[in-house]
């Protein structure tokens, strides 16, 4: 009865908030028109061309889609007669789905979690199963799916101690949502323990490993890598900072000023996390006194340019292949870092900041294998970062060792994709 009342209250609140959320999307669309496009999908009104009775895979944004790419690709091969629908929340995630899969999958936005929108969504697609990732817990959608006997699978389950403490304040709503899942596959024992502490039962939970280890090179990445390499006219030392957020670029530019004193031909590549910041990051680099080029301009990167902004989608991974040293953005603030395994795939030395809370287990494995450099809290962070970069650019033995060690961690931990596929097949076949 308590859960029923809690869910009823949640549904009422979310229904009342829906107009506000739509207004927020419209305000965001003033500068980014993508947020007002396909607005009806946010309300659960889907195109009639979408086929029902398939499998839905939800990946909130770009990082999740990249991590799920091997899983979705295998799903397409395994169930050629079923419609595979990939949902996202963000326009960048939507663009990434289209870029990676084109017409091999169906795509739409996941609707806002109000009872009317989710009802329309489920009524249109009538899925056999829904796959969520990491900490995607939408109580209303999950409860409605369970009531319709739709199989629910959580893959790559991640629940940090911080998130668990927040959820513990809402156990009356979150615990029943967790218990609706037919299977919860977690990245690590720590994450599994946290799900159990929130009320999952042991029969639900299995340790599957981290999908983010299951990355590999494919012809598209190799082709894009070669395309980018041709644009860099002269051989030079390249420093890349990946998936940047506000503050990351200023830090990297200050550190780069010191690197240039050691090597005035060095090139800094900046890959912002969010497309809406491309223009801002370009101006920031120019105001710092750099000659800046943007990838979208398709110019050759000559020695006259010392900062290159990758303002295109889907080119972070191939850009990592060009770098001598890769710095992970989001790790110098409260963001919690981004995936350091992508540069590790190319055996590149990786530098991270003090906060990698989103990747604790991965970071621990990289540390244990001597496959990462972490900059500690420092009063002069640009100075500390510059010192690490300059050391790696001159000590080739250490650079090679770090890259090889990181790559070995990737290779040793693959297999989560196959375990997740097996769990989904078992649920569908029941």
N, C-alpha and C positions, 0 to 999 in steps of 0.2 A: 504493500500500500504506500509506503514511504517513497519508493522508487517511482511508482505511478504518479504520485503528486509532484515529485521533483521533475519528472519528464514533462508533465503537463505545464508546470510553471516555466520550464526552459522553452517549451514550444511557444507559449504565449509571449514570452519576452522576445524571442527571436522573431516571431511574426510581427510584433510591434516595431522591432528595430529594422526590419527589412527596408522600409522606405528611407530610413536614415542611411543605411549601407548603400542603397542605390544612389542617393544624393552624393555620398562620398566618392563613388565611382565616377559620377558625372563631373564632379569637381576635379578629380585627377585627370579626367579626359580633356580638360582645358589645355593642358600642355602635352598630353599623351593621348591622342585620339583613339588608340587601341582600346582604352578602357570603356568607351561608349559603344564600341562595335560588338555585335552579338550579345547585347545586354539581355535579350530575352532568355538566353541560355542560363544566365545567372538566376533566373526565376523559374527554371525548369521547363521552359518551352523550347523543345528541341526540334531540329529540322526533321521533316518527315522522311528524309532519305536515309536516316540512321536505321540500321537493321536491328531487330530485337533478338532475345534468346541467346546472347553470347556471354562474354566475360568482360567485366569492367576493371581496368587497372587505373588507380588514381596516383598521380605524381604531381605534387603541389606546384613545383617550379622546375627551373632548368637543371639544378643539381640532382634532383630526384629522378628526372627523366634520363639523364646520362647514366646514373647508377642502375636504372632499370632497363637500359637498352638491351643488354644480353638476355635478360628475362623475357622481355616483350618479343624480341626477335625469335627466341626459341618457342614462345607461345604461338606465334604465327605459324611456324612450321608444324607444331604438334597438333594444332586444331585448325586445319585449313578450311574447314566447313563452318566454323563458328565466327561470328563477328567479334573482333577484339576492339573494344572502345577504350581509348586512353583519355582520361580527363585531367585537367589542370585547373589552377586558380588564376595564374598570371598570363598576360599576353606574351611575355618572353618564353614562358613554358609552352604556350600554344605554338609559337613559331618554331620552337625546338622540336616538338612532335612532328610538325609538318616537314621539317628539314630532315629528320632522321628516318621517318617512316612513309612519308608521302601518302599514297592511297592504300598502303598495306594495312592500315588501321583506320577505324573511325575515330573522330575526335570531337569533343565539345568541352565546355567548361563544367566543372562540378557546381551544382546550384548552391545557393545560400541555404543554410541548414534550417529552413523553416518548413513546417509540415506540408504546406501546399506545394511549394516548389519541389521538394524531394518526392512527394507523391506523384507529381507529373513526370518527373525524371524517371522514376522506377516504373511507372505505368507505361512509358514509351519504350524503354529499353528491355524491361523484363529479363534481367540478367540471371544466368545460372549461378554465377559467383561474382563477388566483388573482392578485389585485392587492394588493400591499403598499405602504406609504407611508413615505417618508423613510428612517429607519434601522432599520426592522423586519426584523431578520435572525435567523430562528429555524432554526438549522442542520438539526435533525432534520425538521421539517415541510417545509422547502425540499427537502431531499434526497429525502424520500418522494414529494413532489409530482413532482419531476423523474423519478423512477423510474417513475411512472405516466403519464408523458407529458402532465402537466398544464402548460399554458402559464403561465409566471411573469413578471409585469410589476411592476417597482418604479417608482412614480410619485412625483414631487416629491422625488426623491432628495436627501438632505441628509447630508453627512458632514463635520463640522467638523474642524479640525486636531486638537483635543483628542480627539475620538472616534477619529480615525484613529490617533493615537499609542497609544490603548488597544487598538484592534483589531490593530495591528501586532505586539502581544505574542501574538496568537492567530491569526496568519496561516495556520497549519496547519489551522485549522478554518473561519475566516471567509472566506479567499480562495476555497476551493472552493464555499462557499455562495453567494458573489457570482457566481461563474462559472456557477451553475445558472440564473440569470435569463436569460430570452430577450431581455429589453430592460430597460435602466435609463435612466430619464428624470430628468435632474438639474435642480435649480433654477438653477444657475449654473455657470460655467466652473470656479470654485474647487472646488465640490463634485464636479464631474466629474473633475477632476484627482486628487482624493483617492480616488475610486473606482478610477481607473486605477492609482494608486500601490498600492492594495491587491490588485490582480490582475485587475480587470475588463479586458476587451479592448475596443478601440476600436469594433468592430462592434456590441457590446452597447449602448454608451452614446450617448445623444443629449441635446442641450440643449433642454429644453422650456419653461423658465421656471417660475415659482412659482404653484402652484394657489391660494395664499392671496390673490393679486391678483384672482382671478376671483370676487369677492364682488359682490353687487348687492342692491338693495332688492326685496322681493317683497311681495305683499299682506299676508301674515302679519306681517311686520316692521312695516309701516306701521300695521296695525291695532293691534298691541301698543304701538307708539309712542304712538298716540293715546290708548289706554287708560291708559298710564302718565302721560301729560301731564295728563289730566283729574284725576288724583289730587293734583297739585300745585296748590293752590288759588290762591296768590298768585304773581305774577311775581317771580323772585329769581335771583341769580347762583348757578349750580350747578357744583360741583366734583365730578367722578366719578373714583374710583380703581378700575381694572378688574383682575379676576383676581388678587386679593390672596392673599399667602402670609403665614405668621407673620413679624412685624416690619413688614410693609407698613402695616398698619392703625395701629400705634402711631406710625409716622412721619407718616402722613397726618393723624392726629388732632392731633399736635403742630403741624404746619404749619397746620392748619385753625384752631387757636386764634389764630394770628397773623392769618390771613385775616379772622376774625370781628372783630378790632379795627378793620379797615378797613371791613368790611361786616357788621353784626351780623344781617342777614337772610339771609346766605349759607347754602346747603344743601350738605352733603357726602353724596354717594351712595357707598356701599361695596358692591362686588360680589365676595364671596369666591370663590376658585377652586374650593374643595371644599365640598360641602354639609355634611360632618361638622363644619365649623368655624363654621357659622352662629350657634350659641348662644354660642360663645366670643367671636366678634367683637362680638356684641350686648352682652355683659357688659363687654367692653373699652371700647366706646364709652360705655356708661353710667357706668363707673367714672371715665372722663375728664371727667365732668360734663356730658354732653350729654343732651338729650331725644331719645330714639331711637325710631324706628318701624321695623317690619319689613314688607316688601312682602307677605308671606303673610297678614298681618292685614287687608289691603285697606282700611286707613283712609286718609282724605284727609290729605295732608301739609300741615298748616297752618304758620303762622309760629312756632308754639310748638315745633315739631320742627326740629332742625337737623342730624340725621344720619338717613339712610334706608338700611337694609340690604336689598339685593335678595337675599332668601333663597329664590328660585325659580329654576327651570332655564330656560335659553333666552331670558333677557331682557336679557342684556348688550348686544347690538347695539341694540335699541330704546332702552335706557336711555342709550346714548351720544348718541343724537339729542337728548336733553334738556339735555345738559351744555354749559356755556360753555367749560370746560377739562377735558381727560381726562388722567389720569396712568396710566401702564401699570405694574401690579403685577409683581412678580417681577424687576424690573430694578434693585432696590436691594440685592440679595443675590446669592448664587451660583446662583440659579434660571436666570438668563440671559434674563429678559424674556418678554413675550407679544406677540401680534400687534398692532402699532400701526396696521394698515391698516383695522381695523374702525371706529374713530372717524374715520379719514381719509375713509371713505365718506360721512360726513355733513359733511365739510369742517370738522371740529373741530380746534382746536389741540391738539397732543399733547405731553406732557412725559414723558420717560423718564429712568430712573436711569443710573448708570455702567455697568451690566452688561446689555448686550443681545446677548450672544454667540449666542443662538439665532436672531437675526435680523440678522446682520452685513450681509448684502447689502442687505436692505430698509432698514436704518438708513442705510447709505451713500447709497442713492438718495434717501432723504428729506433727509439732510443736504445733498446736492448741489443739491437743489431748494429748499432753505431751507423745509422742510416739517415740521420737528420741533425741539423744544427739549430738550437733554440736560443734566441736572444732573451736574456733575463730582464726583469724590470730594471730600468736604468734611468738616472736623471737626464742623461743625454742619449736618448734612444737612436737618433740619427748617427751619432758617432759610433755607438756600439754596432749598429747595423752595417755601417760603412766598413768598419774593421773586419767584420766577418766576411763581407763580400770581397774585399781586397785580398784577404788571406786565401780565399778559395780561388781567386783568379790567378794567383801566383803559385800556389801549391797544387800542382797537377796530380800528384800521387793521392793526396787527401781527397781531392775532387772526384777522382775515379773510384776510390774506395767507398766514399759516401754513396755515390750513385749505384754501384754494384750491390752494396748492402741493402739499400732501399728496394731495389728491384727484387732481391731475394725474398724480402718480406712479402711483396705482392704475390710472387709465385707460390710461396709456401701456404698462403691463406685462401687460395681460390677454391671454388666449389659450392658457394652459397646459392648460386643460380640454379644448379641442378637439384639441390635439396629443396628449394622453394617450388620448383616445377613439380617435383614428385609429390609434395604435400598438396598442391592444388589438384593434381590429377586424382589423388586419393579422395579428396573431398567431392569432386565432380562425379566420380565413379560410385560413390556410396548410394 
